[in-house]
């Protein structure tokens, strides 16, 4: 590979890197959403257990 890169090659490379970065951001957003949903589910389960425990001595 030559040391000199044409402007067109540079633009293609930058476009490719932008697409890769965009895909990584999308995957990160999905992962964060899943973690948030799991966190809420955990909080709901803990809340239900606490309420049941206080009402009827469950657990």
PDB file of N, CA, C and O in Angstrom, chain B, residues numbered from 101:
ATOM      1  N   UNK B 101       0.846  -1.183   0.000  1.00  0.00           N
ATOM      2  CA  UNK B 101       0.000   0.000   0.000  1.00  0.00           C
ATOM      3  C   UNK B 101       0.886   1.238   0.000  1.00  0.00           C
ATOM      4  O   UNK B 101       1.849   1.320   0.762  1.00  0.00           O
ATOM      5  N   UNK B 102       0.568   2.166  -0.828  1.00  0.00           N
ATOM      6  CA  UNK B 102       1.398   3.365  -0.945  1.00  0.00           C
ATOM      7  C   UNK B 102       1.177   4.283   0.250  1.00  0.00           C
ATOM      8  O   UNK B 102       0.133   4.241   0.901  1.00  0.00           O
ATOM      9  N   UNK B 103       2.172   5.107   0.522  1.00  0.00           N
ATOM     10  CA  UNK B 103       2.088   6.054   1.637  1.00  0.00           C
ATOM     11  C   UNK B 103       1.068   7.153   1.353  1.00  0.00           C
ATOM     12  O   UNK B 103       0.381   7.630   2.256  1.00  0.00           O
ATOM     13  N   UNK B 104       0.981   7.548   0.076  1.00  0.00           N
ATOM     14  CA  UNK B 104       0.081   8.634  -0.301  1.00  0.00           C
ATOM     15  C   UNK B 104      -1.325   8.080  -0.548  1.00  0.00           C
ATOM     16  O   UNK B 104      -1.491   7.071  -1.233  1.00  0.00           O
ATOM     17  N   UNK B 105      -2.297   8.727  -0.002  1.00  0.00           N
ATOM     18  CA  UNK B 105      -3.684   8.317  -0.202  1.00  0.00           C
ATOM     19  C   UNK B 105      -4.399   9.443  -0.937  1.00  0.00           C
ATOM     20  O   UNK B 105      -4.289  10.614  -0.573  1.00  0.00           O
ATOM     21  N   UNK B 106      -5.120   9.069  -1.961  1.00  0.00           N
ATOM     22  CA  UNK B 106      -5.836  10.104  -2.704  1.00  0.00           C
ATOM     23  C   UNK B 106      -6.999  10.627  -1.856  1.00  0.00           C
ATOM     24  O   UNK B 106      -7.437   9.979  -0.906  1.00  0.00           O
ATOM     25  N   UNK B 107      -7.474  11.792  -2.217  1.00  0.00           N
ATOM     26  CA  UNK B 107      -8.584  12.404  -1.482  1.00  0.00           C
ATOM     27  C   UNK B 107      -9.829  11.517  -1.552  1.00  0.00           C
ATOM     28  O   UNK B 107     -10.573  11.402  -0.579  1.00  0.00           O
ATOM     29  N   UNK B 108     -10.045  10.897  -2.707  1.00  0.00           N
ATOM     30  CA  UNK B 108     -11.210  10.019  -2.873  1.00  0.00           C
ATOM     31  C   UNK B 108     -11.118   8.807  -1.944  1.00  0.00           C
ATOM     32  O   UNK B 108     -12.103   8.427  -1.311  1.00  0.00           O
ATOM     33  N   UNK B 109      -9.928   8.202  -1.867  1.00  0.00           N
ATOM     34  CA  UNK B 109      -9.740   7.062  -0.972  1.00  0.00           C
ATOM     35  C   UNK B 109      -9.948   7.476   0.482  1.00  0.00           C
ATOM     36  O   UNK B 109     -10.544   6.744   1.273  1.00  0.00           O
ATOM     37  N   UNK B 110      -9.449   8.657   0.817  1.00  0.00           N
ATOM     38  CA  UNK B 110      -9.601   9.158   2.182  1.00  0.00           C
ATOM     39  C   UNK B 110     -11.081   9.347   2.521  1.00  0.00           C
ATOM     40  O   UNK B 110     -11.527   8.984   3.609  1.00  0.00           O
ATOM     41  N   UNK B 111     -11.834   9.917   1.581  1.00  0.00           N
ATOM     42  CA  UNK B 111     -13.268  10.131   1.813  1.00  0.00           C
ATOM     43  C   UNK B 111     -14.007   8.801   1.976  1.00  0.00           C
ATOM     44  O   UNK B 111     -14.893   8.676   2.821  1.00  0.00           O
ATOM     45  N   UNK B 112     -13.634   7.808   1.158  1.00  0.00           N
ATOM     46  CA  UNK B 112     -14.266   6.486   1.282  1.00  0.00           C
ATOM     47  C   UNK B 112     -13.985   5.881   2.657  1.00  0.00           C
ATOM     48  O   UNK B 112     -14.873   5.316   3.295  1.00  0.00           O
ATOM     49  N   UNK B 113     -12.742   6.010   3.096  1.00  0.00           N
ATOM     50  CA  UNK B 113     -12.357   5.472   4.396  1.00  0.00           C
ATOM     51  C   UNK B 113     -13.122   6.168   5.523  1.00  0.00           C
ATOM     52  O   UNK B 113     -13.607   5.516   6.448  1.00  0.00           O
ATOM     53  N   UNK B 114     -13.225   7.486   5.439  1.00  0.00           N
ATOM     54  CA  UNK B 114     -13.930   8.236   6.475  1.00  0.00           C
ATOM     55  C   UNK B 114     -15.423   7.879   6.493  1.00  0.00           C
ATOM     56  O   UNK B 114     -16.028   7.772   7.560  1.00  0.00           O
ATOM     57  N   UNK B 115     -16.005   7.697   5.308  1.00  0.00           N
ATOM     58  CA  UNK B 115     -17.415   7.303   5.225  1.00  0.00           C
ATOM     59  C   UNK B 115     -17.619   5.941   5.880  1.00  0.00           C
ATOM     60  O   UNK B 115     -18.579   5.733   6.621  1.00  0.00           O
ATOM     61  N   UNK B 116     -16.706   5.020   5.597  1.00  0.00           N
ATOM     62  CA  UNK B 116     -16.792   3.682   6.172  1.00  0.00           C
ATOM     63  C   UNK B 116     -16.688   3.741   7.698  1.00  0.00           C
ATOM     64  O   UNK B 116     -17.444   3.076   8.406  1.00  0.00           O
ATOM     65  N   UNK B 117     -15.748   4.539   8.192  1.00  0.00           N
ATOM     66  CA  UNK B 117     -15.583   4.671   9.643  1.00  0.00           C
ATOM     67  C   UNK B 117     -16.815   5.307  10.284  1.00  0.00           C
ATOM     68  O   UNK B 117     -17.207   4.928  11.387  1.00  0.00           O
ATOM     69  N   UNK B 118     -17.423   6.269   9.598  1.00  0.00           N
ATOM     70  CA  UNK B 118     -18.651   6.891  10.108  1.00  0.00           C
ATOM     71  C   UNK B 118     -19.773   5.868  10.236  1.00  0.00           C
ATOM     72  O   UNK B 118     -20.517   5.873  11.217  1.00  0.00           O
ATOM     73  N   UNK B 119     -19.893   4.977   9.224  1.00  0.00           N
ATOM     74  CA  UNK B 119     -20.923   3.933   9.276  1.00  0.00           C
ATOM     75  C   UNK B 119     -20.663   2.984  10.442  1.00  0.00           C
ATOM     76  O   UNK B 119     -21.588   2.605  11.160  1.00  0.00           O
ATOM     77  N   UNK B 120     -19.397   2.602  10.626  1.00  0.00           N
ATOM     78  CA  UNK B 120     -19.049   1.698  11.724  1.00  0.00           C
ATOM     79  C   UNK B 120     -19.389   2.347  13.059  1.00  0.00           C
ATOM     80  O   UNK B 120     -19.970   1.715  13.941  1.00  0.00           O
ATOM     81  N   UNK B 121     -19.020   3.614  13.194  1.00  0.00           N
ATOM     82  CA  UNK B 121     -19.299   4.337  14.437  1.00  0.00           C
ATOM     83  C   UNK B 121     -20.804   4.449  14.680  1.00  0.00           C
ATOM     84  O   UNK B 121     -21.269   4.283  15.808  1.00  0.00           O
ATOM     85  N   UNK B 122     -21.558   4.728  13.627  1.00  0.00           N
ATOM     86  CA  UNK B 122     -23.010   4.825  13.749  1.00  0.00           C
ATOM     87  C   UNK B 122     -23.628   3.520  14.202  1.00  0.00           C
ATOM     88  O   UNK B 122     -24.525   3.514  15.046  1.00  0.00           O
ATOM     89  N   UNK B 123     -23.151   2.401  13.643  1.00  0.00           N
ATOM     90  CA  UNK B 123     -23.666   1.090  14.043  1.00  0.00           C
ATOM     91  C   UNK B 123     -23.339   0.791  15.500  1.00  0.00           C
ATOM     92  O   UNK B 123     -24.159   0.223  16.221  1.00  0.00           O
ATOM     93  N   UNK B 124     -22.131   1.177  15.934  1.00  0.00           N
ATOM     94  CA  UNK B 124     -21.743   0.951  17.324  1.00  0.00           C
ATOM     95  C   UNK B 124     -22.638   1.749  18.264  1.00  0.00           C
ATOM     96  O   UNK B 124     -23.030   1.253  19.320  1.00  0.00           O
ATOM     97  N   UNK B 125     -22.962   2.982  17.886  1.00  0.00           N
ATOM     98  CA  UNK B 125     -23.828   3.822  18.723  1.00  0.00           C
ATOM     99  C   UNK B 125     -25.220   3.207  18.817  1.00  0.00           C
ATOM    100  O   UNK B 125     -25.816   3.184  19.894  1.00  0.00           O
ATOM    101  N   UNK B 126     -25.747   2.705  17.684  1.00  0.00           N
ATOM    102  CA  UNK B 126     -27.072   2.078  17.701  1.00  0.00           C
ATOM    103  C   UNK B 126     -27.082   0.866  18.625  1.00  0.00           C
ATOM    104  O   UNK B 126     -28.004   0.693  19.422  1.00  0.00           O
ATOM    105  N   UNK B 127     -26.042   0.020  18.516  1.00  0.00           N
ATOM    106  CA  UNK B 127     -25.972  -1.164  19.363  1.00  0.00           C
ATOM    107  C   UNK B 127     -25.861  -0.764  20.826  1.00  0.00           C
ATOM    108  O   UNK B 127     -26.460  -1.398  21.694  1.00  0.00           O
ATOM    109  N   UNK B 128     -25.101   0.280  21.099  1.00  0.00           N
ATOM    110  CA  UNK B 128     -24.948   0.763  22.471  1.00  0.00           C
ATOM    111  C   UNK B 128     -26.287   1.243  23.022  1.00  0.00           C
ATOM    112  O   UNK B 128     -26.617   0.971  24.177  1.00  0.00           O
ATOM    113  N   UNK B 129     -27.060   1.958  22.199  1.00  0.00           N
ATOM    114  CA  UNK B 129     -28.372   2.448  22.633  1.00  0.00           C
ATOM    115  C   UNK B 129     -29.310   1.285  22.953  1.00  0.00           C
ATOM    116  O   UNK B 129     -30.033   1.317  23.949  1.00  0.00           O
ATOM    117  N   UNK B 130     -29.293   0.257  22.101  1.00  0.00           N
ATOM    118  CA  UNK B 130     -30.151  -0.914  22.331  1.00  0.00           C
ATOM    119  C   UNK B 130     -29.748  -1.601  23.628  1.00  0.00           C
ATOM    120  O   UNK B 130     -30.599  -1.971  24.436  1.00  0.00           O
ATOM    121  N   UNK B 131     -28.439  -1.770  23.820  1.00  0.00           N
ATOM    122  CA  UNK B 131     -27.931  -2.423  25.025  1.00  0.00           C
ATOM    123  C   UNK B 131     -28.335  -1.637  26.268  1.00  0.00           C
ATOM    124  O   UNK B 131     -28.752  -2.220  27.269  1.00  0.00           O
ATOM    125  N   UNK B 132     -28.210  -0.318  26.204  1.00  0.00           N
ATOM    126  CA  UNK B 132     -28.579   0.536  27.334  1.00  0.00           C
ATOM    127  C   UNK B 132     -30.074   0.423  27.631  1.00  0.00           C
ATOM    128  O   UNK B 132     -30.479   0.394  28.793  1.00  0.00           O
ATOM    129  N   UNK B 133     -30.891   0.358  26.579  1.00  0.00           N
ATOM    130  CA  UNK B 133     -32.340   0.222  26.768  1.00  0.00           C
ATOM    131  C   UNK B 133     -32.676  -1.096  27.451  1.00  0.00           C
ATOM    132  O   UNK B 133     -33.523  -1.138  28.343  1.00  0.00           O
ATOM    133  N   UNK B 134     -32.013  -2.171  27.033  1.00  0.00           N
ATOM    134  CA  UNK B 134     -32.259  -3.483  27.641  1.00  0.00           C
ATOM    135  C   UNK B 134     -31.887  -3.450  29.118  1.00  0.00           C
ATOM    136  O   UNK B 134     -32.625  -3.959  29.962  1.00  0.00           O
ATOM    137  N   UNK B 135     -30.728  -2.842  29.429  1.00  0.00           N
ATOM    138  CA  UNK B 135     -30.312  -2.756  30.827  1.00  0.00           C
ATOM    139  C   UNK B 135     -31.300  -1.937  31.648  1.00  0.00           C
ATOM    140  O   UNK B 135     -31.589  -2.279  32.795  1.00  0.00           O
ATOM    141  N   UNK B 136     -31.816  -0.864  31.069  1.00  0.00           N
ATOM    142  CA  UNK B 136     -32.786  -0.023  31.774  1.00  0.00           C
ATOM    143  C   UNK B 136     -34.064  -0.808  32.069  1.00  0.00           C
ATOM    144  O   UNK B 136     -34.593  -0.748  33.179  1.00  0.00           O
ATOM    145  N   UNK B 137     -34.554  -1.544  31.072  1.00  0.00           N
ATOM    146  CA  UNK B 137     -35.768  -2.350  31.258  1.00  0.00           C
ATOM    147  C   UNK B 137     -35.536  -3.405  32.334  1.00  0.00           C
ATOM    148  O   UNK B 137     -36.397  -3.624  33.186  1.00  0.00           O
ATOM    149  N   UNK B 138     -34.371  -4.063  32.297  1.00  0.00           N
ATOM    150  CA  UNK B 138     -34.075  -5.079  33.311  1.00  0.00           C
ATOM    151  C   UNK B 138     -34.010  -4.454  34.701  1.00  0.00           C
ATOM    152  O   UNK B 138     -34.465  -5.048  35.678  1.00  0.00           O
ATOM    153  N   UNK B 139     -33.440  -3.248  34.783  1.00  0.00           N
ATOM    154  CA  UNK B 139     -33.373  -2.544  36.061  1.00  0.00           C
ATOM    155  C   UNK B 139     -34.753  -2.246  36.610  1.00  0.00           C
ATOM    156  O   UNK B 139     -35.005  -2.426  37.802  1.00  0.00           O
ATOM    157  N   UNK B 140     -35.656  -1.787  35.738  1.00  0.00           N
ATOM    158  CA  UNK B 140     -37.028  -1.511  36.168  1.00  0.00           C
ATOM    159  C   UNK B 140     -37.742  -2.787  36.602  1.00  0.00           C
ATOM    160  O   UNK B 140     -38.467  -2.788  37.597  1.00  0.00           O
ATOM    161  N   UNK B 141     -37.538  -3.870  35.859  1.00  0.00           N
ATOM    162  CA  UNK B 141     -38.172  -5.136  36.223  1.00  0.00           C
ATOM    163  C   UNK B 141     -37.691  -5.596  37.594  1.00  0.00           C
ATOM    164  O   UNK B 141     -38.484  -6.050  38.418  1.00  0.00           O
ATOM    165  N   UNK B 142     -36.393  -5.478  37.831  1.00  0.00           N
ATOM    166  CA  UNK B 142     -35.835  -5.864  39.130  1.00  0.00           C
ATOM    167  C   UNK B 142     -36.439  -5.014  40.248  1.00  0.00           C
ATOM    168  O   UNK B 142     -36.801  -5.529  41.306  1.00  0.00           O
ATOM    169  N   UNK B 143     -36.542  -3.710  40.001  1.00  0.00           N
ATOM    170  CA  UNK B 143     -37.112  -2.805  41.006  1.00  0.00           C
ATOM    171  C   UNK B 143     -38.569  -3.157  41.291  1.00  0.00           C
ATOM    172  O   UNK B 143     -39.005  -3.109  42.441  1.00  0.00           O
ATOM    173  N   UNK B 144     -39.323  -3.512  40.251  1.00  0.00           N
ATOM    174  CA  UNK B 144     -40.733  -3.882  40.431  1.00  0.00           C
ATOM    175  C   UNK B 144     -40.845  -5.161  41.260  1.00  0.00           C
ATOM    176  O   UNK B 144     -41.669  -5.244  42.171  1.00  0.00           O
ATOM    177  N   UNK B 145     -40.015  -6.154  40.943  1.00  0.00           N
ATOM    178  CA  UNK B 145     -40.054  -7.419  41.692  1.00  0.00           C
ATOM    179  C   UNK B 145     -39.712  -7.171  43.157  1.00  0.00           C
ATOM    180  O   UNK B 145     -40.392  -7.676  44.050  1.00  0.00           O
ATOM    181  N   UNK B 146     -38.657  -6.391  43.405  1.00  0.00           N
ATOM    182  CA  UNK B 146     -38.275  -6.088  44.787  1.00  0.00           C
ATOM    183  C   UNK B 146     -39.406  -5.344  45.498  1.00  0.00           C
ATOM    184  O   UNK B 146     -39.711  -5.629  46.656  1.00  0.00           O
ATOM    185  N   UNK B 147     -40.023  -4.394  44.801  1.00  0.00           N
ATOM    186  CA  UNK B 147     -41.133  -3.646  45.388  1.00  0.00           C
ATOM    187  C   UNK B 147     -42.300  -4.541  45.744  1.00  0.00           C
ATOM    188  O   UNK B 147     -42.891  -4.392  46.813  1.00  0.00           O
ATOM    189  N   UNK B 148     -42.638  -5.464  44.868  1.00  0.00           N
ATOM    190  CA  UNK B 148     -43.748  -6.392  45.131  1.00  0.00           C
ATOM    191  C   UNK B 148     -43.422  -7.267  46.337  1.00  0.00           C
ATOM    192  O   UNK B 148     -44.282  -7.491  47.189  1.00  0.00           O
ATOM    193  N   UNK B 149     -42.194  -7.761  46.416  1.00  0.00           N
ATOM    194  CA  UNK B 149     -41.804  -8.601  47.553  1.00  0.00           C
ATOM    195  C   UNK B 149     -41.894  -7.812  48.857  1.00  0.00           C
ATOM    196  O   UNK B 149     -42.372  -8.327  49.868  1.00  0.00           O
ATOM    197  N   UNK B 150     -41.436  -6.568  48.832  1.00  0.00           N
ATOM    198  CA  UNK B 150     -41.490  -5.731  50.043  1.00  0.00           C
ATOM    199  C   UNK B 150     -42.942  -5.493  50.462  1.00  0.00           C
ATOM    200  O   UNK B 150     -43.271  -5.577  51.645  1.00  0.00           O
ATOM    201  N   UNK B 151     -43.804  -5.195  49.491  1.00  0.00           N
ATOM    202  CA  UNK B 151     -45.219  -4.952  49.808  1.00  0.00           C
ATOM    203  C   UNK B 151     -45.868  -6.211  50.360  1.00  0.00           C
ATOM    204  O   UNK B 151     -46.581  -6.157  51.363  1.00  0.00           O
ATOM    205  N   UNK B 152     -45.624  -7.351  49.709  1.00  0.00           N
ATOM    206  CA  UNK B 152     -46.201  -8.605  50.197  1.00  0.00           C
ATOM    207  C   UNK B 152     -45.687  -8.930  51.594  1.00  0.00           C
ATOM    208  O   UNK B 152     -46.441  -9.387  52.453  1.00  0.00           O
ATOM    209  N   UNK B 153     -44.415  -8.691  51.808  1.00  0.00           N
ATOM    210  CA  UNK B 153     -43.815  -8.968  53.111  1.00  0.00           C
ATOM    211  C   UNK B 153     -44.465  -8.119  54.197  1.00  0.00           C
ATOM    212  O   UNK B 153     -44.733  -8.604  55.296  1.00  0.00           O
ATOM    213  N   UNK B 154     -44.715  -6.858  53.886  1.00  0.00           N
ATOM    214  CA  UNK B 154     -45.312  -5.976  54.896  1.00  0.00           C
ATOM    215  C   UNK B 154     -46.796  -6.287  55.109  1.00  0.00           C
ATOM    216  O   UNK B 154     -47.309  -6.094  56.211  1.00  0.00           O
ATOM    217  N   UNK B 155     -47.482  -6.759  54.085  1.00  0.00           N
ATOM    218  CA  UNK B 155     -48.922  -7.014  54.205  1.00  0.00           C
ATOM    219  C   UNK B 155     -49.228  -8.351  54.866  1.00  0.00           C
ATOM    220  O   UNK B 155     -50.036  -8.426  55.791  1.00  0.00           O
ATOM    221  N   UNK B 156     -48.573  -9.412  54.381  1.00  0.00           N
ATOM    222  CA  UNK B 156     -48.973 -10.751  54.844  1.00  0.00           C
ATOM    223  C   UNK B 156     -47.805 -11.560  55.403  1.00  0.00           C
ATOM    224  O   UNK B 156     -47.945 -12.757  55.653  1.00  0.00           O
ATOM    225  N   UNK B 157     -46.676 -10.928  55.598  1.00  0.00           N
ATOM    226  CA  UNK B 157     -45.538 -11.657  56.141  1.00  0.00           C
ATOM    227  C   UNK B 157     -44.969 -12.668  55.175  1.00  0.00           C
ATOM    228  O   UNK B 157     -44.471 -13.719  55.581  1.00  0.00           O
ATOM    229  N   UNK B 158     -45.042 -12.351  53.890  1.00  0.00           N
ATOM    230  CA  UNK B 158     -44.522 -13.256  52.855  1.00  0.00           C
ATOM    231  C   UNK B 158     -42.999 -13.279  52.927  1.00  0.00           C
ATOM    232  O   UNK B 158     -42.367 -12.236  53.094  1.00  0.00           O
ATOM    233  N   UNK B 159     -42.407 -14.472  52.801  1.00  0.00           N
ATOM    234  CA  UNK B 159     -40.949 -14.569  52.764  1.00  0.00           C
ATOM    235  C   UNK B 159     -40.416 -14.751  54.073  1.00  0.00           C
ATOM    236  O   UNK B 159     -39.200 -14.854  54.235  1.00  0.00           O
TER     237      UNK B 159
END
